[in-house]
Amino acid sequence: MFYYAQIDEGSICIGISQLSGVVTADNMILLETYDVSLLGKRYNNGAWEDVV
């Protein structure tokens, strides 16, 4: 299984997916685990950060 975070145009995580194959898309970030705690966080240069 492959886990992805989907980010919007502001790099905010709006969804987490468990998929059966590799996805190549600018708005899909490959994850190591299915981690719903990333929802609402910003992806910035390879790191997740809280949005204030």
N, CA and C atoms as an extended XYZ file, in Angstrom:
156
Properties=species:S:1:pos:R:3:atomname:S:1:resname:S:1:resid:I:1 pbc="F F F"
N         0.824       -1.180        0.000 N   MET     1
C         0.000        0.000        0.000 CA  MET     1
C         0.877        1.255        0.000 C   MET     1
N         0.331        2.296       -0.579 N   PHE     2
C         1.001        3.589       -0.624 CA  PHE     2
C         0.093        4.617        0.045 C   PHE     2
N         0.682        5.465        0.870 N   TYR     3
C        -0.072        6.480        1.588 CA  TYR     3
C         0.326        7.856        1.067 C   TYR     3
N        -0.681        8.696        0.845 N   TYR     4
C        -0.427       10.022        0.296 CA  TYR     4
C        -1.226       11.075        1.047 C   TYR     4
N        -0.623       12.241        1.180 N   ALA     5
C        -1.338       13.424        1.635 CA  ALA     5
C        -1.647       14.249        0.399 C   ALA     5
N        -2.881       14.701        0.292 N   GLN     6
C        -3.262       15.581       -0.804 CA  GLN     6
C        -3.236       17.008       -0.281 C   GLN     6
N        -2.520       17.891       -0.992 N   ILE     7
C        -2.426       19.277       -0.563 CA  ILE     7
C        -3.148       20.187       -1.553 C   ILE     7
N        -3.633       21.318       -1.030 N   ASP     8
C        -4.304       22.282       -1.898 CA  ASP     8
C        -3.294       23.293       -2.434 C   ASP     8
N        -3.786       24.336       -3.112 N   GLU     9
C        -2.889       25.319       -3.727 CA  GLU     9
C        -2.075       26.113       -2.706 C   GLU     9
N        -2.487       26.113       -1.440 N   GLY    10
C        -1.730       26.773       -0.380 CA  GLY    10
C        -0.825       25.817        0.381 C   GLY    10
N        -0.657       24.594       -0.133 N   SER    11
C         0.166       23.524        0.467 CA  SER    11
C        -0.399       23.011        1.789 C   SER    11
N        -1.707       23.183        2.003 N   ILE    12
C        -2.373       22.677        3.198 CA  ILE    12
C        -2.924       21.282        2.899 C   ILE    12
N        -2.705       20.362        3.823 N   CYS    13
C        -3.192       18.997        3.661 CA  CYS    13
C        -4.711       18.962        3.790 C   CYS    13
N        -5.376       18.493        2.730 N   ILE    14
C        -6.834       18.424        2.720 CA  ILE    14
C        -7.350       16.986        2.654 C   ILE    14
N        -6.440       16.021        2.580 N   GLY    15
C        -6.865       14.628        2.527 CA  GLY    15
C        -5.712       13.666        2.668 C   GLY    15
N        -6.020       12.480        3.187 N   ILE    16
C        -5.050       11.384        3.318 CA  ILE    16
C        -5.631       10.191        2.574 C   ILE    16
N        -4.816        9.546        1.755 N   SER    17
C        -5.295        8.425        0.945 CA  SER    17
C        -4.408        7.201        1.109 C   SER    17
N        -5.041        6.034        1.034 N   GLN    18
C        -4.333        4.763        0.973 CA  GLN    18
C        -4.612        4.206       -0.411 C   GLN    18
N        -3.570        4.070       -1.219 N   LEU    19
C        -3.736        3.677       -2.613 CA  LEU    19
C        -2.951        2.405       -2.913 C   LEU    19
N        -3.333        1.730       -3.970 N   SER    20
C        -2.689        0.466       -4.318 CA  SER    20
C        -1.480        0.645       -5.225 C   SER    20
N        -1.271        1.859       -5.731 N   GLY    21
C        -0.149        2.090       -6.636 CA  GLY    21
C         0.479        3.449       -6.424 C   GLY    21
N         1.570        3.657       -7.127 N   VAL    22
C         2.304        4.910       -7.047 CA  VAL    22
C         1.563        5.996       -7.818 C   VAL    22
N         1.543        7.196       -7.246 N   VAL    23
C         0.916        8.354       -7.884 CA  VAL    23
C         1.984        9.397       -8.145 C   VAL    23
N         1.959        9.977       -9.323 N   THR    24
C         2.871       11.069       -9.649 CA  THR    24
C         2.033       12.309       -9.915 C   THR    24
N         1.936       13.162       -8.913 N   ALA    25
C         1.166       14.397       -9.035 CA  ALA    25
C         1.765       15.415       -8.076 C   ALA    25
N         1.793       16.664       -8.495 N   ASP    26
C         2.387       17.712       -7.670 CA  ASP    26
C         1.663       17.926       -6.350 C   ASP    26
N         0.381       17.601       -6.307 N   ASN    27
C        -0.385       17.837       -5.087 CA  ASN    27
C        -0.514       16.601       -4.194 C   ASN    27
N         0.230       15.540       -4.491 N   MET    28
C         0.194       14.321       -3.687 CA  MET    28
C         1.575       14.065       -3.095 C   MET    28
N         1.649       14.008       -1.767 N   ILE    29
C         2.909       13.828       -1.051 CA  ILE    29
C         2.943       12.418       -0.473 C   ILE    29
N         3.951       11.645       -0.846 N   LEU    30
C         4.094       10.279       -0.346 CA  LEU    30
C         4.399       10.286        1.148 C   LEU    30
N         3.683        9.443        1.899 N   LEU    31
C         3.860        9.324        3.351 CA  LEU    31
C         4.354        7.923        3.700 C   LEU    31
N         4.967        7.797        4.866 N   GLU    32
C         5.411        6.483        5.348 CA  GLU    32
C         4.264        5.709        5.980 C   GLU    32
N         3.322        6.410        6.621 N   THR    33
C         2.192        5.782        7.294 CA  THR    33
C         0.915        6.566        7.005 C   THR    33
N        -0.208        5.969        7.302 N   TYR    34
C        -1.507        6.629        7.180 CA  TYR    34
C        -1.672        7.526        8.395 C   TYR    34
N        -1.421        8.817        8.229 N   ASP    35
C        -1.336        9.746        9.356 CA  ASP    35
C        -2.333       10.893        9.194 C   ASP    35
N        -3.524       10.739        9.797 N   VAL    36
C        -4.550       11.768        9.675 CA  VAL    36
C        -4.228       13.024       10.488 C   VAL    36
N        -3.219       12.964       11.337 N   SER    37
C        -2.839       14.160       12.103 CA  SER    37
C        -2.257       15.245       11.199 C   SER    37
N        -1.937       14.905        9.953 N   LEU    38
C        -1.411       15.891        9.007 CA  LEU    38
C        -2.500       16.781        8.417 C   LEU    38
N        -3.750       16.383        8.553 N   LEU    39
C        -4.852       17.182        8.015 CA  LEU    39
C        -4.812       18.593        8.592 C   LEU    39
N        -4.845       19.584        7.717 N   GLY    40
C        -4.821       20.980        8.128 CA  GLY    40
C        -3.434       21.562        8.289 C   GLY    40
N        -2.400       20.736        8.169 N   LYS    41
C        -1.024       21.229        8.283 CA  LYS    41
C        -0.486       21.636        6.920 C   LYS    41
N         0.521       22.490        6.923 N   ARG    42
C         1.143       22.977        5.691 CA  ARG    42
C         2.408       22.170        5.401 C   ARG    42
N         2.578       21.795        4.140 N   TYR    43
C         3.783       21.113        3.681 CA  TYR    43
C         4.740       22.169        3.154 C   TYR    43
N         5.900       22.287        3.781 N   ASN    44
C         6.845       23.346        3.452 CA  ASN    44
C         8.256       22.773        3.338 C   ASN    44
N         8.765       22.684        2.110 N   ASN    45
C        10.125       22.194        1.857 CA  ASN    45
C        10.417       20.858        2.533 C   ASN    45
N         9.490       19.917        2.414 N   GLY    46
C         9.706       18.579        2.946 CA  GLY    46
C         9.314       18.387        4.394 C   GLY    46
N         8.772       19.420        5.045 N   ALA    47
C         8.394       19.325        6.451 CA  ALA    47
C         6.934       19.756        6.619 C   ALA    47
N         6.287       19.188        7.619 N   TRP    48
C         4.908       19.556        7.947 CA  TRP    48
C         4.938       20.541        9.090 C   TRP    48
N         4.148       21.625        8.966 N   GLU    49
C         4.122       22.632       10.025 CA  GLU    49
C         2.691       23.020       10.338 C   GLU    49
N         2.468       23.378       11.593 N   ASP    50
C         1.151       23.832       12.012 CA  ASP    50
C         0.816       25.162       11.363 C   ASP    50
N        -0.443       25.363       11.079 N   VAL    51
C        -0.915       26.613       10.512 CA  VAL    51
C        -1.544       27.416       11.639 C   VAL    51
N        -1.105       28.640       11.775 N   VAL    52
C        -1.643       29.482       12.873 CA  VAL    52
C        -2.614       30.506       12.357 C   VAL    52
